[in-house]
Amino acid sequence: MLRKEENIRYCEDLGIPFVDADYDTDRWFDITKGHENDEERGERCSMCFEMRFVKTAEYAFHNGFKVITSCLGISRWKDFKQVTAAGVKAASLFPEITYWDYNWRKDAGSQRMIEIAKEEEFYQQQYCGCVYSLRDMNQWRTSQGRDKVQLGKDYYKKEVEK
């Protein structure tokens, strides 16, 4: 919910309409059943991406959009090829819908993402996003003697000019 609220706020700041095509959480749990212990970037992630991209491609198809894409591939938690494969697969299910597979990590895109995140003071999520990713991150952090992730606590901070 935190990331969604951030997206809504950013869209409002830029004057861009926000489309809420939220996915069905119960369906997600049904789809990922049996994959609760998959590693990050495993089959569970592919299933999640595909479910979400199909919803996006369907919305695009019914609302006159020709291209879909995602910022998921820029995340350090994600595998760009895995995200792209899911987007291309979902787009192929709908006539005339294309997945734009631009690699946002290139040409200092990751650095630009961090700059924008700091300027906007976005929430800095410390795990992929699903409940299993949070569980696994907290297990890892505990094993390293670190505190567990506290939801809603970490935000990017603006650079202080000297």
N, CA and C of each residue as an Amber inpcrd file, in Angstrom:
protein
   486
   0.8200000  -1.1990000   0.0000000   0.0000000   0.0000000   0.0000000
   0.8640000   1.2620000   0.0000000   2.0090000   1.2040000   0.6880000
   2.8770000   2.3740000   0.7540000   3.3680000   2.7890000  -0.6370000
   3.7950000   1.8000000  -1.4240000   4.3010000   2.1360000  -2.7630000
   3.1850000   2.6710000  -3.6550000   2.0100000   2.1310000  -3.5080000
   0.8670000   2.6080000  -4.2870000   0.5570000   4.0630000  -3.9370000
   0.5530000   4.3720000  -2.6590000   0.3040000   5.7540000  -2.2270000
   1.3710000   6.7030000  -2.7700000   2.6100000   6.2330000  -2.8180000
   3.6980000   7.0410000  -3.3720000   3.4470000   7.3160000  -4.8590000
   3.0120000   6.2880000  -5.5820000   2.7210000   6.4500000  -7.0090000
   1.5840000   7.4340000  -7.2360000   0.5520000   7.3420000  -6.4330000
  -0.5820000   8.2570000  -6.5550000  -0.1150000   9.6950000  -6.3250000
   0.6490000   9.8950000  -5.2580000   1.1590000  11.2370000  -4.9410000
   2.0210000  11.7810000  -6.0820000   2.9140000  10.9530000  -6.6110000
   3.8170000  11.3950000  -7.6740000   3.0300000  11.7280000  -8.9400000
   2.0550000  10.8980000  -9.2790000   1.2150000  11.1830000 -10.4470000
   0.4750000  12.5040000 -10.2660000  -0.0800000  12.7210000  -9.0830000
  -0.7860000  13.9830000  -8.8160000   0.1560000  15.1690000  -8.9530000
   1.3860000  15.0410000  -8.4310000   2.3760000  16.1230000  -8.5380000
   2.7020000  16.4500000  -9.9960000   2.7280000  15.4150000 -10.8360000
   3.0710000  15.6000000 -12.2560000   1.8470000  15.8590000 -13.1390000
   0.6550000  15.7690000 -12.5590000  -0.5670000  15.9660000 -13.3420000
  -0.8610000  14.8060000 -14.2820000  -0.4440000  13.6140000 -13.8830000
  -0.6500000  12.4020000 -14.6910000  -1.7630000  11.5870000 -14.0430000
  -2.7390000  11.1330000 -14.8170000  -3.7960000  10.3050000 -14.2250000
  -3.2190000   8.9970000 -13.6670000  -3.6910000   8.5860000 -12.5300000
  -3.2880000   7.3220000 -11.9270000  -4.3840000   6.3080000 -12.1780000
  -4.0340000   5.1680000 -12.7490000  -4.9980000   4.0990000 -13.0030000
  -4.7760000   3.0300000 -11.9490000  -5.7920000   2.7580000 -11.1820000
  -5.6970000   1.7390000 -10.1440000  -6.2480000   0.4270000 -10.6870000
  -5.3410000  -0.4010000 -11.1690000  -5.7220000  -1.7210000 -11.6660000
  -5.1300000  -2.7710000 -10.7260000  -5.3580000  -2.5680000  -9.4360000
  -4.7740000  -3.4180000  -8.4170000  -5.1460000  -4.8730000  -8.6580000
  -4.2180000  -5.7500000  -8.3270000  -4.4750000  -7.1700000  -8.5350000
  -5.2220000  -7.7780000  -7.3590000  -5.7520000  -8.9370000  -7.5910000
  -6.5480000  -9.6700000  -6.6170000  -5.6060000 -10.4730000  -5.7100000
  -5.4780000 -10.0560000  -4.4700000  -4.5510000 -10.7050000  -3.5390000
  -4.8970000 -12.1750000  -3.3270000  -6.1830000 -12.4930000  -3.2010000
  -6.5740000 -13.8960000  -3.0190000  -6.1380000 -14.7360000  -4.2030000
  -6.2900000 -14.1990000  -5.4040000  -5.8540000 -14.9160000  -6.6100000
  -4.3450000 -15.1080000  -6.5880000  -3.6020000 -14.0880000  -6.1380000
  -2.1470000 -14.1880000  -6.0630000  -1.7410000 -15.3470000  -5.1470000
  -2.3940000 -15.4480000  -3.9730000  -2.0790000 -16.5460000  -3.0640000
  -2.4260000 -17.8990000  -3.6850000  -3.5390000 -17.9620000  -4.4290000
  -3.8980000 -19.2050000  -5.1190000  -2.8430000 -19.5800000  -6.1590000
  -2.4220000 -18.6040000  -6.9460000  -1.4420000 -18.8520000  -8.0160000
  -0.0870000 -19.2740000  -7.4510000   0.3150000 -18.6620000  -6.3550000
   1.6520000 -18.9370000  -5.8110000   1.6670000 -20.0900000  -4.8070000
   0.5170000 -20.6990000  -4.5720000   0.4490000 -21.8310000  -3.6290000
   1.4380000 -22.9160000  -4.0700000   2.2020000 -23.3950000  -3.1060000
   3.2250000 -24.3900000  -3.3950000   4.5770000 -23.7740000  -3.7210000
   4.6050000 -22.4390000  -3.8700000   5.8490000 -21.7300000  -4.1930000
   6.2490000 -20.7720000  -3.0750000   5.7150000 -21.0220000  -1.8930000
   5.9760000 -20.1320000  -0.7660000   7.4650000 -20.0550000  -0.4080000
   8.2110000 -21.1030000  -0.7140000   9.6290000 -21.1460000  -0.3470000
  10.5690000 -21.0070000  -1.5420000  10.0410000 -20.6070000  -2.6810000
  10.9160000 -20.3360000  -3.8340000  11.8850000 -19.2200000  -3.4650000
  13.0640000 -19.2740000  -4.0430000  14.0240000 -18.1940000  -3.8360000
  13.5740000 -16.9490000  -4.5940000  14.0660000 -15.8030000  -4.1330000
  13.8270000 -14.5470000  -4.8480000  14.3010000 -14.7100000  -6.2930000
  13.4980000 -14.2010000  -7.2320000  13.7460000 -14.3130000  -8.6760000
  13.4350000 -15.7160000  -9.2060000  12.7310000 -16.5060000  -8.4260000
  12.3590000 -17.8530000  -8.8350000  11.0180000 -17.8730000  -9.5570000
  10.4440000 -19.0610000  -9.6240000   9.1830000 -19.2650000 -10.3470000
   8.0360000 -18.4390000  -9.7730000   8.0110000 -18.3000000  -8.4550000
   6.9500000 -17.5000000  -7.8300000   6.9530000 -16.0720000  -8.3740000
   8.1370000 -15.5010000  -8.5520000   8.2420000 -14.1360000  -9.0780000
   7.7100000 -14.0770000 -10.5090000   8.0670000 -15.0650000 -11.3280000
   7.5610000 -15.0870000 -12.7070000   6.0390000 -15.1420000 -12.7220000
   5.4650000 -15.9730000 -11.8680000   4.0030000 -16.0870000 -11.8090000
   3.3710000 -14.7690000 -11.3730000   3.9880000 -14.1160000 -10.4120000
   3.4830000 -12.8300000  -9.9300000   3.5390000 -11.7810000 -11.0350000
   4.6920000 -11.6750000 -11.6920000   4.8360000 -10.6970000 -12.7760000
   3.8080000 -10.9540000 -13.8720000   3.6790000 -12.2190000 -14.2660000
   2.7440000 -12.5540000 -15.3450000   1.3190000 -12.1900000 -14.9620000
   0.9130000 -12.4970000 -13.7570000  -0.4430000 -12.1640000 -13.3210000
  -0.6780000 -10.6510000 -13.4030000   0.2860000  -9.8950000 -12.9370000
   0.1410000  -8.4430000 -12.9090000   0.1900000  -7.8530000 -14.3190000
   1.0830000  -8.3780000 -15.1610000   1.1830000  -7.8710000 -16.5340000
  -0.0450000  -8.2200000 -17.3650000  -0.6330000  -9.3810000 -17.1380000
  -1.8580000  -9.7280000 -17.8750000  -2.9440000  -8.7130000 -17.5380000
  -3.0610000  -8.3570000 -16.2790000  -4.0410000  -7.3410000 -15.8670000
  -3.7480000  -6.0090000 -16.5620000  -2.4800000  -5.6340000 -16.6290000
  -2.0750000  -4.3910000 -17.2780000  -2.3700000  -4.4400000 -18.7750000
  -2.0010000  -5.5400000 -19.4230000  -2.2330000  -5.6800000 -20.8640000
  -3.7270000  -5.6880000 -21.1840000  -4.4970000  -6.3260000 -20.3440000
  -5.9520000  -6.3420000 -20.5250000  -6.5230000  -4.9370000 -20.4240000
  -6.0810000  -4.1930000 -19.4170000  -6.5330000  -2.8120000 -19.2640000
  -6.1410000  -1.9880000 -20.4890000  -4.9110000  -2.1420000 -20.9240000
  -4.4290000  -1.4030000 -22.1000000  -5.2820000  -1.7250000 -23.3190000
  -5.5430000  -2.9920000 -23.5290000  -6.3290000  -3.4340000 -24.6800000
  -7.7330000  -2.8190000 -24.6810000  -8.3690000  -2.7970000 -23.5250000
  -9.7420000  -2.2920000 -23.4260000  -9.8380000  -0.7720000 -23.3400000
  -8.6850000  -0.1040000 -23.1990000  -8.7160000   1.3460000 -23.0290000
  -7.8750000   2.1010000 -24.0630000  -7.5470000   1.4320000 -25.1630000
  -6.9180000   2.1180000 -26.2860000  -5.4250000   2.3580000 -26.1940000
  -4.7500000   1.7080000 -25.2680000  -3.2950000   1.8270000 -25.1980000
  -2.6720000   0.7510000 -26.0760000  -1.5320000   1.0510000 -26.6610000
  -0.8580000   0.0910000 -27.5410000   0.4040000  -0.4880000 -26.9080000
   0.9470000   0.1900000 -25.9030000   2.2190000  -0.2130000 -25.3050000
   2.0830000  -0.2530000 -23.7820000   2.6750000  -1.2850000 -23.1890000
   2.7840000  -1.3630000 -21.7350000   4.2600000  -1.5020000 -21.3860000
   4.6040000  -1.1520000 -20.1680000   5.9630000  -1.3270000 -19.6750000
   5.9200000  -1.3620000 -18.1590000   7.0790000  -1.3940000 -17.5480000
   7.1510000  -1.4490000 -16.0930000   8.4770000  -0.8860000 -15.6240000
   8.4570000  -0.3590000 -14.4230000   9.7050000   0.0840000 -13.7890000
  10.2840000  -1.0310000 -12.9160000   9.6440000  -2.1920000 -12.8870000
  10.1340000  -3.2940000 -12.0610000  11.5670000  -3.6880000 -12.4030000
  11.9280000  -3.6140000 -13.6690000  13.2460000  -4.0560000 -14.1110000
  14.3960000  -3.2300000 -13.5840000  14.1210000  -2.0540000 -13.0620000
  15.2000000  -1.2180000 -12.5370000  15.5750000  -1.6190000 -11.1090000
  14.7070000  -2.3330000 -10.4520000  14.9100000  -2.6990000  -9.0590000
  16.0390000  -3.7040000  -8.8870000  16.8140000  -3.5110000  -7.8460000
  17.8820000  -4.4670000  -7.5420000  17.3150000  -5.8080000  -7.0880000
  16.0540000  -5.8230000  -6.7100000  15.4270000  -7.0650000  -6.2570000
  14.9530000  -7.9220000  -7.4260000  14.9220000  -7.3420000  -8.6290000
  14.3360000  -8.0270000  -9.7820000  15.3840000  -8.4260000 -10.8170000
  15.0540000  -9.4410000 -11.5920000  15.8640000  -9.8760000 -12.7210000
  15.2340000  -9.2500000 -13.9680000  15.9720000  -8.3660000 -14.6420000
  15.4360000  -7.6420000 -15.7920000  14.8870000  -8.5940000 -16.8560000
  15.6200000  -9.6540000 -17.1530000  15.1760000 -10.6040000 -18.1900000
  13.8870000 -11.3070000 -17.7790000  13.7690000 -11.6200000 -16.5030000
  12.5640000 -12.2860000 -16.0000000  11.3550000 -11.3560000 -16.0950000
  11.5380000 -10.1040000 -15.7080000  10.4630000  -9.1130000 -15.7940000
  10.0480000  -8.9320000 -17.2490000  11.0230000  -8.7640000 -18.1200000
  10.7470000  -8.5390000 -19.5420000  10.0200000  -9.7270000 -20.1550000
  10.4660000 -10.9350000 -19.8580000   9.8130000 -12.1330000 -20.4000000
   8.3420000 -12.1820000 -19.9860000   8.0510000 -11.8320000 -18.7380000
   6.6630000 -11.8390000 -18.2650000   5.8490000 -10.7650000 -18.9760000
   6.4270000  -9.5850000 -19.1810000   5.7240000  -8.5110000 -19.8730000
   5.4320000  -8.8500000 -21.3230000   6.4190000  -9.4130000 -22.0020000
   6.2450000  -9.8070000 -23.4080000   5.1820000 -10.9000000 -23.5210000
   5.2290000 -11.8700000 -22.6240000   4.2470000 -12.9670000 -22.6380000
   2.8250000 -12.4330000 -22.4460000   2.6560000 -11.5400000 -21.4820000
   1.3200000 -10.9810000 -21.2190000   0.8290000 -10.1490000 -22.3940000
   1.6910000  -9.3200000 -22.9540000   1.2960000  -8.4760000 -24.0860000
   0.8820000  -9.3210000 -25.2820000   1.5260000 -10.4720000 -25.4690000
   1.2260000 -11.3230000 -26.6210000  -0.1850000 -11.9030000 -26.5760000
  -0.8270000 -11.8410000 -25.4180000  -2.1840000 -12.3820000 -25.2780000
  -3.2570000 -11.4470000 -25.8350000  -2.8610000 -10.2000000 -26.1470000
  -3.8300000  -9.2020000 -26.5920000  -3.3660000  -8.5890000 -27.9100000
  -4.2550000  -8.5820000 -28.9160000  -3.8730000  -8.0400000 -30.2260000
  -3.3840000  -6.6050000 -30.1280000  -2.3070000  -6.3270000 -30.8300000
  -1.7490000  -4.9800000 -30.9780000  -1.1830000  -4.3900000 -29.6910000
  -1.0130000  -5.1900000 -28.6500000  -0.3710000  -4.6970000 -27.4350000
   1.0970000  -5.1320000 -27.4720000   1.9740000  -4.1950000 -27.1760000
   3.4140000  -4.4490000 -27.1710000   3.9730000  -4.1330000 -25.7940000
   4.9320000  -4.9300000 -25.3650000   5.6420000  -4.6370000 -24.1310000
   6.9310000  -3.9030000 -24.4990000   7.1120000  -2.7130000 -23.9630000
   8.3230000  -1.9210000 -24.2050000   9.3770000  -2.4110000 -23.2220000
  10.4080000  -3.0380000 -23.7510000  11.4070000  -3.6930000 -22.9060000
  12.6570000  -2.8400000 -22.6640000  12.4710000  -1.5410000 -22.5490000
  13.5940000  -0.6430000 -22.3310000  14.2880000  -0.9780000 -21.0090000
  15.6040000  -1.0710000 -21.0520000  16.3800000  -1.3820000 -19.8550000
  16.7140000  -0.0840000 -19.1290000  15.9440000   0.2220000 -18.1160000
  16.0930000   1.4630000 -17.3530000  17.3730000   1.5060000 -16.5410000
  18.0650000   0.3730000 -16.3960000  19.3250000   0.3450000 -15.6500000
  20.4690000   0.9750000 -16.4490000  20.3220000   0.9990000 -17.7650000
  21.3820000   1.5340000 -18.6260000  21.4050000   3.0610000 -18.5920000
  22.5070000   3.6020000 -19.0820000  22.6540000   5.0640000 -19.2140000
  22.3490000   5.7920000 -17.9070000  22.8750000   5.2740000 -16.8090000
  22.7280000   5.8810000 -15.4830000  21.2720000   5.9480000 -15.0190000
  20.4240000   5.0690000 -15.5450000  19.0170000   5.0540000 -15.1500000
  18.8120000   4.7360000 -13.6790000  19.6030000   3.8080000 -13.1520000
  19.4810000   3.4770000 -11.7260000  19.8570000   4.6720000 -10.8660000
  20.9150000   5.3780000 -11.2660000  21.3230000   6.5630000 -10.5210000
  20.2270000   7.6310000 -10.5810000  19.6100000   7.7940000 -11.7520000
  18.5430000   8.7820000 -11.8920000  17.3470000   8.4130000 -11.0270000
  17.0560000   7.1110000 -10.9470000  15.9570000   6.6490000 -10.0940000
  16.2270000   7.0490000  -8.6460000  17.4520000   6.8730000  -8.1870000
  17.8020000   7.2240000  -6.8130000  17.6970000   8.7350000  -6.6060000
  18.1330000   9.5110000  -7.5920000  18.0230000  10.9740000  -7.4880000
  16.5690000  11.4090000  -7.3450000  15.7060000  10.8530000  -8.1840000
  14.2770000  11.1980000  -8.1160000  13.6970000  10.7450000  -6.7760000
  14.0630000   9.5340000  -6.3340000  13.5600000   9.0170000  -5.0620000
  13.9510000   9.9400000  -3.9150000  15.1680000  10.4760000  -3.9630000
  15.6090000  11.4050000  -2.9120000  14.8710000  12.7370000  -3.0240000
  14.7320000  13.2510000  -4.2400000  14.0220000  14.5160000  -4.4400000
  12.5840000  14.4200000  -3.9170000  11.9560000  13.2860000  -4.1540000
  10.5560000  13.0820000  -3.7770000  10.3990000  12.4870000  -2.3760000
  11.5200000  12.0940000  -1.7750000  11.5200000  11.4320000  -0.4720000
  10.5750000  10.2300000  -0.4520000  10.7560000   9.3780000  -1.4670000
   9.9500000   8.1680000  -1.5810000  10.3110000   7.1620000  -0.4920000
   9.3660000   6.3030000  -0.2180000   9.5740000   5.1750000   0.6920000
  10.6600000   4.2740000   0.1050000  11.5860000   3.8510000   0.9390000
  12.6920000   2.9930000   0.5110000  12.4360000   1.5780000   1.0230000
  11.7420000   0.8150000   0.2020000  11.3760000  -0.5330000   0.6030000
  12.6130000  -1.4210000   0.6170000  12.7610000  -2.2030000   1.6600000
  13.9720000  -3.0020000   1.8610000  13.8210000  -4.4700000   1.4400000
  12.8230000  -4.7650000   0.6220000  12.5850000  -6.1280000   0.1420000
  11.7640000  -6.0220000  -1.1340000  11.5600000  -7.1410000  -1.8030000
  10.8810000  -7.1470000  -3.1010000   9.4680000  -6.5720000  -3.0190000
   8.6680000  -7.0620000  -2.1060000   7.3100000  -6.5430000  -2.0060000
   6.2880000  -7.5560000  -1.5450000   6.5300000  -8.8420000  -1.7820000
   5.5310000  -9.8330000  -1.3610000   5.8150000 -10.3060000   0.0610000
   4.8390000 -10.9620000   0.6550000   4.9710000 -11.4100000   2.0430000
   6.1120000 -12.4100000   2.2140000   6.3510000 -13.2220000   1.1870000
   7.4200000 -14.2100000   1.2810000   8.7950000 -13.5450000   1.1740000
   8.8800000 -12.5270000   0.3590000  10.1240000 -11.7750000   0.2500000
  10.4380000 -11.0740000   1.5720000   9.4180000 -10.5090000   2.1940000
   9.6090000  -9.8600000   3.4930000  10.0640000 -10.8850000   4.5300000
   9.4080000 -12.0310000   4.5510000   9.7840000 -13.1050000   5.4820000
  11.2480000 -13.5050000   5.2840000  11.6250000 -13.7330000   4.0380000
  12.9850000 -14.1780000   3.7410000  14.0170000 -13.0970000   4.0570000
  13.6760000 -11.8350000   3.7680000  14.5970000 -10.7450000   4.0800000
  14.7930000 -10.6380000   5.5870000  13.7210000 -10.7630000   6.3390000
  13.8420000 -10.6740000   7.7910000  14.6340000 -11.8530000   8.3640000
  14.4680000 -13.0430000   7.7890000  15.2760000 -14.1840000   8.2320000
  16.7500000 -13.9230000   7.9520000  17.0590000 -13.4100000   6.7750000
  18.4490000 -13.1150000   6.4190000  19.0150000 -12.0340000   7.3350000
  18.2480000 -10.9530000   7.5210000  18.7380000  -9.8560000   8.3670000
  18.9870000 -10.3430000   9.7930000  18.0960000 -11.1450000  10.3200000
  18.2660000 -11.6890000  11.6660000  19.5350000 -12.5420000  11.7370000
  19.7650000 -13.3520000  10.7040000  20.9650000 -14.2100000  10.6900000
  22.2480000 -13.3960000  10.6170000  22.1490000 -12.1530000  10.1360000
  23.3000000 -11.2640000  10.0270000  23.4150000 -10.3170000  11.2250000
  22.5370000 -10.5300000  12.2180000  22.5640000  -9.6800000  13.4070000
  21.9690000  -8.2940000  13.1710000  21.1610000  -8.1670000  12.1390000
  20.5430000  -6.8820000  11.8150000  19.0830000  -6.8820000  12.2520000
  18.5260000  -5.6850000  12.4230000  17.1140000  -5.5540000  12.7740000
  16.2400000  -5.9670000  11.5940000  15.0440000  -6.4390000  11.9080000
  14.0790000  -6.7840000  10.8650000  13.6050000  -5.5160000  10.1490000
  13.1130000  -5.6900000   8.9460000  12.5410000  -4.5920000   8.1780000
  11.3470000  -4.0430000   8.9430000  11.2890000  -2.7280000   9.0620000
  10.1380000  -2.0810000   9.6830000   9.3960000  -1.3360000   8.5860000
   8.2140000  -1.7990000   8.2700000   7.4320000  -1.2050000   7.1890000
   7.1300000   0.2600000   7.4640000   7.3120000   1.0830000   6.4390000
   6.9780000   2.4940000   6.5350000   7.9660000   3.3420000   7.3010000
   9.1480000   2.8200000   7.5740000  10.1290000   3.5580000   8.3790000
  11.2390000   4.2020000   7.5600000  11.6390000   3.5700000   6.4550000
  12.7840000   4.0590000   5.6890000  12.3390000   4.8410000   4.4620000
  12.8410000   6.0650000   4.3640000  12.5420000   6.9220000   3.2260000
  13.8450000   7.4950000   2.6800000  13.8800000   7.6660000   1.3650000
  15.0190000   8.3620000   0.7730000  15.0010000   9.7970000   1.3020000
  16.1580000  10.3690000   1.4770000  16.2620000  11.7310000   2.0000000
  16.8620000  12.6470000   0.9500000  16.3560000  13.8720000   0.8890000
  16.9000000  14.8620000  -0.0190000  18.3400000  15.1590000   0.3570000
  19.1400000  15.4310000  -0.6650000  20.5260000  15.8250000  -0.4310000
  20.5300000  17.2120000   0.2150000  21.3070000  17.3460000   1.2490000
  21.4310000  18.6390000   1.9270000  22.5370000  19.4250000   1.2170000
  22.1660000  20.6080000   0.7280000  23.1610000  21.4420000   0.0450000
  24.0850000  22.0570000   1.0650000  25.3620000  22.0500000   0.7130000
  26.3860000  22.5950000   1.6410000  26.7210000  24.0070000   1.3120000
